[in-house]
Amino acid sequence: MSMNWLQDFLPLMRCPDTHQPLRLATAADLQQHGLPTDQQALARQDGTRLFPMDQGIPILLPEEKP
């Protein structure tokens, strides 16, 4: 699936919890979070949380509160 649209919108996307900017997750980010390095995800700017992508669509759900 083409990711061209994501490059256009990524500068506008924010974490639903902290409102930090999001970026494409690197292989190191994925590995740090125990995910396969070929998975697509967005990472919070500080790298502490990843948002997986399903068929090229980011799943930007807030963290569940206890």
PLY file of the C-alpha trace (Angstrom):
ply
format ascii 1.0
element vertex 66
property float x
property float y
property float z
element edge 65
property int vertex1
property int vertex2
end_header
0.00 0.00 0.00
1.29 3.45 -0.89
2.41 5.53 2.07
2.54 8.85 0.19
-0.46 10.24 2.06
1.27 9.54 5.38
4.29 11.66 4.44
1.90 14.56 3.81
0.00 14.20 7.09
2.76 13.02 9.44
3.87 16.57 10.37
0.33 17.22 11.63
-0.12 13.98 13.58
0.20 13.95 17.37
0.09 11.37 20.15
-3.44 11.26 21.59
-2.03 11.14 25.14
0.90 13.58 25.26
0.35 15.52 22.02
4.00 14.93 21.07
4.68 14.79 17.34
4.74 11.35 15.75
7.35 9.91 13.42
7.82 6.69 11.50
9.13 4.00 13.81
12.62 2.77 13.05
13.73 -0.86 13.20
15.42 -0.01 16.52
12.14 1.40 17.91
10.29 -1.74 16.89
12.96 -4.02 18.34
12.98 -2.07 21.62
9.22 -2.65 21.96
9.48 -6.34 21.05
7.87 -6.04 17.62
9.07 -7.50 14.33
11.37 -5.07 12.52
9.30 -5.30 9.35
6.10 -4.09 11.04
4.85 -0.60 10.22
4.24 1.75 13.14
4.43 5.34 14.23
6.47 6.33 17.26
5.97 9.09 19.75
8.74 11.68 19.40
10.40 10.44 22.61
10.13 6.81 21.43
8.34 5.59 24.55
5.19 4.47 22.72
4.43 2.98 19.34
1.22 3.09 17.37
0.86 0.08 15.07
-0.43 0.41 11.55
-3.08 -1.86 10.06
-2.94 -2.02 6.25
-1.16 1.37 6.21
-3.60 3.08 8.62
-2.19 4.21 11.99
-4.16 3.06 15.04
-3.97 6.16 17.25
-5.83 5.04 20.35
-5.10 6.67 23.71
-3.59 4.59 26.49
-6.11 2.86 28.70
-6.30 4.35 32.17
-6.49 1.90 35.11
0 1
1 2
2 3
3 4
4 5
5 6
6 7
7 8
8 9
9 10
10 11
11 12
12 13
13 14
14 15
15 16
16 17
17 18
18 19
19 20
20 21
21 22
22 23
23 24
24 25
25 26
26 27
27 28
28 29
29 30
30 31
31 32
32 33
33 34
34 35
35 36
36 37
37 38
38 39
39 40
40 41
41 42
42 43
43 44
44 45
45 46
46 47
47 48
48 49
49 50
50 51
51 52
52 53
53 54
54 55
55 56
56 57
57 58
58 59
59 60
60 61
61 62
62 63
63 64
64 65
